[in-house]
Every structure is written in C-alpha cells, then in structure tokens.
C-alpha cells in the first residue's frame, strides 16, 4: 500500500466517518469538517491566476491537523478490517463487499462531497 499517495486521496466523508467511529463528539467532528467546507484553490501561472475551483477530495496538505486525521482514518479502517474475518474466501468477499457498499452509501449521503 502506498500511504504517501493515499494521504492525498482520502475522501472527506471518510474523514468524518473515521472521526465519529473513534468516538469524537459530533460538535468537534463538525468543527473539524467545517475547515473543509467551501475549500478552494487557485492555479497561479506566468499568465495569471485561474478563477479557482472547489477542492472536494483530500486533506489540507499544510494543515498541522492533517497528519492526525490521516492516522485517525487509518486506525478506523484497521479496526473495520479486523472485524472482516470469515471462515471461507466466499464469506470474506461477501463481508468486504458489504463493508464497501456501506462506505459508498455513506459517501452518497455525505454533505462534504
């Protein structure tokens, strides 16, 4: 697993899920997620700046909180996969697909996309 690339690709709803999964109170989880609401970036070139665009994926690279959030995501995922054990390959595939479906459903319900 290439964790260096994973850091830049963590979905915002996964951050929120992980924070809540590890027992962070809703008020604090909302405060953390508010720093991602409406986040924008501008591309600066020798020809000038573009109009900016909203960033919908990834953690803030320069934020001191981002490494902690990444560790929280990895811990929550690790706990989830510990639960994903089965007696047969077919049962394991079924459980992992159920887990994947739950994460995807959470993504569609998220207001942080």
N, C-alpha and C positions, 0 to 999 in steps of 0.2 A: 504494500500500500504506500503510495506516495503522499505523505502527510503535508509536504510543502505545498503541493498543488491543491490538496483538499482544503487547506486553510482559506484559500481564495474562493472556494465554491460552496461554502456552507450556506444553505438556504435560510432565510430569515425565520421562516416558520419552524425550522428545525432548532434554531437557537432558542426560540420561545418554548417549544416543546421540551427541550432539554433542561432549561432553567426551571420550568414547572415540575418536570419529572423528578428533579433532585430536591424538591420541596421549598423552592423560593416562593415567598408570598406574592400573590397576584399584583399588589401595589408596586413592589420592587421590580417584578418581571415587566410590568407595563412601563415603568420608568426607564429600564434598560432598553426596551424595544422602541421607546419614543425617540431615541437618538438615531434610529434608522428611518423613521417616518419622513418621507419627503427628501431623503438624501440625494443630492445632485452632484454631478461632476462636469467640469468644463475641460475640453481639449484645447490646449494652447499650442499654436504652431507659429512659424515665422510669418504666416499670412493672417494671423489674428486668432481670436477665440471663436469656438462654435457657440451655439445658443445654450449649450448644456443639455444634459439628459439625466433622467432619474436612474439611480442605481437600485436595482431590485434584488440582487444577489450579492453575497459576500459580506464579510465583516469589514469594518473600517481598519485599514492597514496601519494607520498611525495612532490608533487608539490604544491607550495603556490597558483598556478593558478587554480588547480582542483576544489576547493570548489566554486569559482566564476563561472567556466564553468558549473558546475552542476546546480547552481542557474539559469544561463542563459538558459540551456536546459529545466529546469522545467518551467521557465517563458514562453518560446516559446511554449512549449506543452500546457500550461494553456491557452494561447491566441488562439491556434488552437482549443482546445476543447470548448472554449466559442463560437466559430463560429459553432460548431457542435450541432445545435439545430434544432428541427423539430417538426411538429405538430403530427406526429404519430410515433409509435415504428418502423414501417417498414421504414419510411423515415430516422429516426435516424440511424438505422442499415445500410441503404444504404450509408448515408453520412460518417459514421465511416469506412465502408469498402472502400470507395473511398479514404479517408484520408490514411488508412493503405496501399492501393495499391500505392499511391503517395510516401509514405515513403519507401516502398520496392523498387520501381523503382529508387528512389534516391540512395538507397544502392547499387543497381546493377551498377549504373553509377559512383559511387564514386571511386576515386583513392586512398582512405585512408583505404581500407579494409585490 
